[in-house]
């Protein structure tokens, strides 16, 4: 029998699967006091992967007009590491 995830776990899973649905900007993840640093990093790493794929698509003229936000995500990860220290 599977256990139903808590609302917090559901929010984290949803944010990892589509960070832009839960947050307007990468720095909003860093500022979310309801998340642990490792959860924030997992969300930002997912956002980074999405931004990298979008950046490649734009390089190949296949983007749909979205902004890749890769630089914003990298700055948010740096800020998270600055305030939280190294995150495993």
C-alpha positions, 0 to 999 in steps of 0.5 A: 500500500502506498502512502499519500505524500504530505502537502509539503512533499507534494509541493516540492515534487511539483516544484521539481517537475515544473519550477515555473509553475510554483515560482516566478523567479529562481530567487523566489525559491531561495527566499521560500522559508518553507523549504530546506536548503537541499529541497531548494537546490533540487528545485533550482537544479531542475530549473537549471536543466530546463533552462539549459535545454531551452538555451540549446533550443534557442541556439537551434532556432527551435524556442517558443519565445520563452526566456531561458533564465539560465543566468538567473538560476545560476545566480540563485544557486550561488546565493543559496550556497552563500547563505546555506553553505555547501549543500550535499 
